[in-house]
């Protein structure tokens, strides 16, 4: 609570210091600055497990836990509405953000569920439909905004949105401040969450891997985080964050991002990410002391982008991150080799990635793009994980794996269907039993149709 009080004092003091240049002074009003957006998402998801790897040793078949048919398959449609009000005029502005999501199954079944899209009933079968609604009250002073309620977050130590038909949401307090030129600060205090297939908004905060360990019902009572991004210039910025998952861990994150335009049709990207995690308080997952970092470089020439990345884990436990009570994952793993299926985040793991992107706009076909990437991980060794760790025997020794991802996307550029997008994703993952992610072939077809009502 001391951290909360300190951040509120900081935000309020900085707001008062620059009131003359505040965004709040530019507010047009609660209704005048409001927006309502609709999104229809049609999501087909198919995953097939290969070579009987569903009994892999080491990880209790995490992710590779297939049903009796050896595959997961669901086709779902969802409609979401997101309303963001403006702020009332005056020294202090007040507003409201709200959302409502509804999804229904087009094709699914008890023998095929497991994609993370539909809520599972008590009988083990997916529900025919599900819904989730919530919102947050907000207040703005100068260029500092306070939000309290239910929302999605994108902090690198507490990212809750997701890649399924519903986004994950969390409940608590969020403060963002841009009072100082080129510096964006953020604070969060959250006590509940809702995963991608939960309808309630007061579910448990957890971690991604804990449901598959000896601690299979982990409840993180609260999460606090503080951090920000500092922009050095148009080419270089740095990000630093720290978080406390109460009685689980302290986690710290750093990023350096550099982009350089070499010519009209050439550019260079360098990106470095690092996390440091240590157990804290009651250490509900046992001893944790690991570092994960990645470095990637990208070169763009005309329609082509070539990227190479290296990632490495130091420590005897895997890098874990935000998850929810419904066993769905958050997204707070901002490293280069966290991709469609695997995160390449096992103890001692080294991995590399080669990626190619093609944007056909340069060749007169705007809206069409392709991506292909290949990743390989090795040197995974779970044999040194402490016996009092929740991750004991989670991985085997001499584990290794690789993944191939292929994407194609088309976005309608004009007309009544403008911004309608089609995204086809295909992933192949192969691993030995000690690694445990399993051998899968996965296909996703996602059709998004966004509408800006106002």
C-alpha positions in Angstrom: 0.0 0.0 0.0 3.0 2.3 0.5 3.7 1.9 -3.2 0.2 2.9 -4.1 0.3 6.0 -1.9 3.7 7.0 -3.3 2.5 6.7 -6.9 -0.7 8.7 -6.2 1.3 11.5 -4.6 3.8 11.5 -7.5 1.1 11.6 -10.1 -0.9 14.4 -8.4 2.2 16.4 -7.7 3.5 16.2 -11.3 0.0 17.0 -12.6 -0.1 20.2 -10.6 3.3 21.3 -11.7 2.4 21.5 -15.4 -1.3 22.3 -15.4 -0.9 25.0 -18.0 0.1 22.5 -20.6 -2.4 19.8 -19.7 -4.4 17.5 -21.9 -7.3 17.9 -19.6 -7.5 21.6 -20.5 -8.2 20.4 -24.1 -11.2 18.2 -23.2 -14.3 18.7 -25.3 -16.6 16.9 -22.9 -17.9 13.5 -21.8 -20.0 12.9 -24.9 -18.1 15.0 -27.4 -14.9 13.0 -27.0 -16.5 9.6 -26.7 -16.3 6.6 -29.0 -18.1 3.3 -29.6 -16.4 0.5 -31.5 -17.8 -2.9 -32.5 -15.9 -5.9 -33.5 -17.2 -9.1 -35.0 -14.6 -11.9 -34.7 -15.0 -15.3 -36.4 -12.4 -17.7 -35.0 -11.7 -21.2 -36.4 -9.0 -23.1 -34.3 -7.8 -26.6 -35.0 -4.9 -28.4 -33.3 -3.7 -31.9 -34.0 -1.4 -33.8 -31.7 1.2 -36.1 -33.4 3.0 -39.3 -32.5 1.3 -40.0 -29.1 3.3 -37.3 -27.4 0.4 -36.5 -25.0 2.1 -38.6 -22.4 5.4 -36.7 -22.5 7.5 -36.9 -19.4 8.7 -33.9 -17.3 6.0 -31.3 -17.7 2.8 -33.2 -16.9 2.0 -32.8 -20.6 1.5 -29.0 -20.3 -0.1 -27.7 -23.5 0.1 -31.2 -25.0 -2.7 -32.5 -22.9 -5.0 -33.7 -25.7 -8.5 -35.1 -25.4 -9.3 -38.7 -26.3 -9.5 -37.9 -30.0 -5.9 -36.4 -30.1 -7.0 -33.1 -31.4 -8.8 -29.8 -30.4 -11.1 -28.1 -32.7 -13.6 -25.2 -32.3 -15.3 -22.7 -34.5 -16.6 -19.6 -32.6 -18.1 -16.2 -33.4 -17.9 -13.3 -31.1 -19.3 -9.8 -31.0 -17.7 -7.1 -28.8 -18.7 -3.5 -28.0 -16.2 -1.1 -26.5 -17.3 2.3 -25.3 -14.8 5.0 -24.2 -16.2 8.3 -23.0 -14.4 11.6 -23.1 -13.7 13.5 -19.9 -15.9 16.2 -18.4 -14.5 19.7 -18.7 -12.8 21.5 -15.9 -9.7 21.2 -13.8 -10.6 17.5 -13.0 -12.2 15.4 -15.7 -14.4 12.3 -15.2 -15.3 9.6 -17.6 -16.3 6.0 -18.1 -14.9 3.0 -20.2 -17.2 0.0 -20.7 -17.2 -3.2 -22.7 -19.5 -6.1 -23.4 -18.5 -9.3 -25.2 -20.7 -12.2 -26.4 -19.6 -15.4 -28.1 -21.4 -18.5 -29.4 -20.1 -21.8 -30.6 -20.6 -22.6 -34.3 -18.9 -26.0 -34.1 -17.4 -27.6 -31.0 -17.9 -30.6 -28.6 -16.7 -32.2 -25.4 -14.3 -34.4 -27.3 -12.7 -31.6 -29.1 -12.6 -28.6 -26.7 -9.3 -27.2 -25.4 -8.5 -24.3 -27.7 -9.0 -21.7 -24.9 -11.9 -20.0 -26.7 -15.1 -21.3 -25.1 -16.0 -21.7 -21.4 -16.0 -25.3 -20.2 -19.1 -26.4 -18.2 -19.1 -28.6 -15.1 -19.6 -31.7 -17.3 -16.4 -31.0 -19.2 -18.2 -29.9 -22.3 -18.0 -26.4 -23.8 -20.8 -24.0 -23.3 -22.9 -23.0 -26.3 -22.4 -19.4 -25.6 -20.7 -17.1 -23.1 -20.6 -13.4 -22.3 -18.6 -10.9 -20.3 -19.2 -7.3 -19.4 -17.5 -4.7 -17.3 -16.0 -1.2 -17.2 -13.9 1.3 -15.3 -14.4 4.8 -14.0 -11.7 7.2 -14.9 -10.5 10.6 -13.8 -7.9 12.9 -15.4 -5.9 15.7 -13.9 -3.6 17.4 -16.4 -2.0 14.6 -18.3 -2.4 12.0 -15.5 -5.3 9.5 -15.8 -6.7 7.3 -13.0 -8.8 4.2 -13.9 -10.5 1.9 -11.4 -12.6 -1.1 -12.4 -12.2 -3.9 -15.0 -9.9 -3.4 -18.0 -7.2 -4.9 -20.2 -3.6 -4.0 -19.6 -0.4 -4.0 -21.6 2.5 -3.6 -19.1 5.3 -6.0 -19.9 5.1 -7.4 -16.4 1.3 -7.6 -16.3 -0.1 -7.7 -19.8 -3.7 -9.0 -19.9 -5.4 -9.0 -23.3 -4.8 -12.2 -25.2 -5.0 -14.0 -28.6 -8.4 -15.8 -28.3 -11.9 -14.8 -29.1 -12.3 -12.8 -25.9 -9.5 -10.7 -24.3 -8.5 -11.3 -20.8 -9.4 -8.6 -18.3 -8.2 -7.6 -14.8 -9.8 -5.6 -12.0 -8.1 -2.9 -10.0 -6.4 0.5 -10.2 -4.3 1.8 -13.1 -2.6 5.2 -13.3 -0.8 6.6 -16.3 1.0 9.9 -16.4 2.8 11.8 -19.2 3.5 15.0 -17.4 7.2 15.0 -18.1 8.2 15.4 -21.7 9.1 12.1 -23.4 8.4 10.1 -20.2 5.4 7.9 -19.8 4.8 6.4 -16.3 2.4 3.7 -15.3 1.3 2.1 -12.0 -1.0 -0.8 -11.4 -2.7 -2.4 -8.4 -4.9 -5.4 -9.3 -6.6 -8.1 -7.2 -8.7 -10.1 -9.6 -8.9 -11.2 -13.3 -10.8 -13.0 -15.9 -9.2 -15.2 -18.5 -10.1 -15.7 -22.1 -12.8 -18.2 -21.4 -14.2 -16.8 -18.2 -17.5 -14.8 -18.0 -17.0 -13.5 -14.5 -14.7 -10.5 -13.8 -13.6 -11.5 -10.3 -11.7 -14.6 -11.1 -8.3 -15.6 -9.7 -5.0 -14.1 -10.8 -2.5 -16.8 -11.2 0.5 -17.7 -13.4 0.7 -19.4 -16.8 2.6 -22.6 -15.6 1.3 -23.1 -12.1 -1.8 -25.0 -13.0 0.4 -27.8 -14.4 2.7 -28.0 -11.3 2.3 -29.3 -7.8 0.7 -26.0 -7.0 -2.3 -26.4 -9.3 -4.7 -23.9 -7.7 -2.4 -20.9 -7.2 -4.2 -17.7 -6.1 -2.2 -14.5 -6.4 -4.0 -12.1 -3.9 -2.7 -8.9 -5.5 -0.2 -7.6 -8.1 1.5 -4.2 -8.0 3.7 -2.8 -10.7 5.4 0.4 -11.6 7.4 1.4 -14.7 7.6 3.6 -17.7 9.1 4.4 -21.1 11.5 7.2 -21.8 12.0 8.4 -25.3 15.5 9.6 -26.0 14.7 10.7 -29.5 12.7 9.4 -32.5 15.0 6.5 -32.9 15.8 5.3 -29.4 13.7 4.6 -26.3 14.1 2.6 -23.0 11.5 0.9 -20.9 11.8 -0.2 -17.2 9.2 -2.0 -15.1 9.1 -3.8 -11.8 6.3 -5.9 -10.3 5.3 -7.8 -7.2 3.1 -10.9 -7.4 2.3 -11.1 -3.7 4.0 -14.1 -2.0 5.1 -15.4 -5.4 7.8 -13.3 -7.0 9.4 -9.9 -7.7 9.9 -9.5 -11.4 11.9 -6.7 -13.3 11.9 -5.9 -17.0 14.1 -3.8 -19.2 13.9 -2.9 -22.9 16.0 -0.9 -25.4 14.5 -0.3 -28.8 16.4 1.4 -31.7 15.0 2.1 -35.2 17.0 3.8 -37.9 15.8 4.9 -41.4 18.7 4.2 -43.7 17.0 5.5 -46.8 13.6 6.0 -48.3 12.9 2.3 -48.5 15.5 0.8 -46.0 15.4 0.7 -42.2 17.1 -1.1 -39.3 15.6 -2.3 -36.0 17.4 -3.5 -32.9 15.5 -4.6 -29.9 16.7 -6.0 -26.5 14.5 -7.4 -23.7 15.4 -8.8 -20.3 13.5 -10.1 -17.3 14.8 -10.9 -13.8 12.5 -13.0 -11.5 13.1 -13.8 -7.8 10.8 -15.5 -5.3 9.3 -13.3 -2.6 7.3 -13.4 0.6 5.8 -16.9 1.2 7.2 -18.1 -2.2 4.1 -20.1 -3.1 5.9 -21.6 -6.1 9.1 -22.3 -4.2 12.5 -20.9 -5.0 12.8 -18.8 -8.2 15.9 -17.1 -9.5 16.1 -16.8 -13.2 16.9 -14.4 -16.0 15.6 -14.5 -19.6 16.8 -12.1 -22.3 16.5 -11.7 -26.0 18.2 -9.7 -28.8 16.8 -9.3 -32.2 17.8 -7.3 -35.3 15.7 -6.6 -38.3 16.5 -5.1 -41.7 13.7 -3.8 -44.0 14.3 -3.3 -47.7 11.3 -2.2 -49.7 8.6 -4.9 -49.2 11.0 -7.3 -47.4 11.9 -7.6 -43.7 14.6 -10.0 -42.5 14.9 -10.7 -38.7 17.3 -12.7 -36.6 16.9 -13.3 -32.9 18.7 -14.9 -30.0 17.1 -15.8 -26.7 18.6 -17.3 -23.5 17.4 -18.4 -20.0 19.7 -18.4 -17.0 18.4 -20.4 -14.0 17.0 -23.7 -12.9 13.3 -22.8 -13.3 11.3 -21.7 -16.3 10.4 -18.1 -16.9 6.7 -17.8 -15.8 4.3 -15.0 -16.2 0.7 -13.8 -15.6 -2.1 -16.4 -15.9 -5.7 -16.8 -14.8 -7.8 -19.3 -12.8 -9.3 -20.8 -16.0 -5.8 -21.9 -17.0 -5.5 -19.3 -19.7 -2.3 -17.2 -20.2 -1.7 -13.5 -20.1 0.8 -11.9 -22.5 3.5 -10.5 -20.2 6.4 -12.2 -21.9 7.9 -9.5 -24.1 10.8 -11.5 -25.5 11.6 -12.2 -29.2 11.1 -16.0 -29.2 7.7 -16.1 -27.5 5.7 -17.1 -30.5 2.5 -18.9 -31.6 3.0 -22.2 -29.7 6.1 -22.1 -27.5 7.8 -19.4 -25.4 11.3 -21.0 -25.5 11.6 -20.2 -21.8 12.7 -23.4 -20.2 15.6 -23.7 -17.7 19.0 -23.0 -19.3 17.4 -22.8 -22.8 19.1 -21.2 -25.7 17.1 -20.5 -28.9 17.4 -18.7 -32.2 14.9 -17.4 -34.7 15.0 -16.5 -38.4 12.0 -14.6 -39.8 10.9 -13.2 -43.1 8.0 -10.7 -43.7 6.6 -9.6 -47.0 4.3 -6.6 -47.6 2.8 -6.6 -51.0 1.7 -3.0 -50.9 5.1 -2.2 -52.5 4.0 -4.3 -55.5 0.7 -2.7 -55.9 -1.4 -5.1 -53.7 -2.1 -3.1 -50.5 -3.4 -5.0 -47.5 -1.7 -8.3 -48.3 1.2 -9.5 -46.1 3.0 -12.8 -45.3 5.3 -14.0 -42.6 7.4 -17.1 -42.1 9.6 -17.9 -39.1 11.6 -20.8 -37.8 12.8 -21.3 -34.2 15.0 -23.8 -32.5 15.6 -24.3 -28.8 18.2 -26.6 -27.0 20.3 -27.0 -23.9 17.1 -27.3 -21.7 18.0 -29.0 -18.4 15.4 -29.4 -15.6 17.6 -31.8 -13.6 18.9 -29.0 -11.3 15.5 -27.6 -10.4 15.3 -27.6 -6.5 13.1 -30.4 -5.1 11.1 -27.8 -3.1 10.2 -25.9 -6.3 6.8 -26.2 -7.9 8.7 -26.8 -11.1 10.5 -29.8 -9.9 10.5 -32.5 -12.6 8.7 -30.0 -14.9 11.3 -30.5 -17.6 13.6 -33.4 -18.3 17.3 -33.3 -19.2 18.8 -32.6 -22.7 15.4 -31.3 -23.9 15.1 -29.6 -27.3 12.4 -28.5 -29.8 11.7 -26.4 -32.9 8.8 -24.5 -34.4 7.7 -23.2 -37.8 5.1 -20.5 -38.1 3.4 -19.3 -41.3 1.0 -16.4 -41.5 -1.0 -14.8 -44.3 -3.1 -11.7 -43.8 -5.4 -9.5 -46.0 -7.1 -6.3 -44.9 -9.8 -4.7 -47.1 -8.7 -1.2 -48.0 -11.8 0.6 -49.1 -15.6 0.3 -49.5 -18.3 -0.8 -47.1 -16.1 -3.7 -45.9 -13.1 -1.4 -45.2 -10.8 -2.8 -42.4 -12.3 -6.3 -42.7 -9.3 -8.6 -42.2 -8.6 -12.3 -42.8 -5.7 -13.9 -41.0 -4.5 -17.5 -41.6 -2.0 -18.9 -39.2 -0.3 -22.3 -39.3 2.2 -23.6 -36.8 4.2 -26.8 -36.5 6.0 -27.7 -33.3 8.2 -30.8 -32.7 9.9 -31.7 -29.4 11.5 -34.6 -27.5 9.7 -35.9 -24.4 12.0 -34.1 -22.0 10.9 -30.7 -23.4 7.2 -31.5 -23.1 5.5 -28.9 -25.3 4.5 -31.7 -27.6 4.3 -32.3 -31.3 1.4 -30.4 -32.8 0.1 -29.0 -36.1 -2.1 -26.0 -35.5 -4.3 -23.9 -37.8 -6.1 -20.7 -37.0 -8.4 -18.7 -39.3 -9.5 -15.4 -37.8 -11.8 -13.0 -39.5 -12.2 -9.5 -37.9 -14.7 -6.9 -38.9 -14.3 -3.7 -36.9 -16.9 -0.9 -37.1 -16.4 2.5 -35.6 -20.0 3.6 -34.7 -18.8 7.0 -33.6 
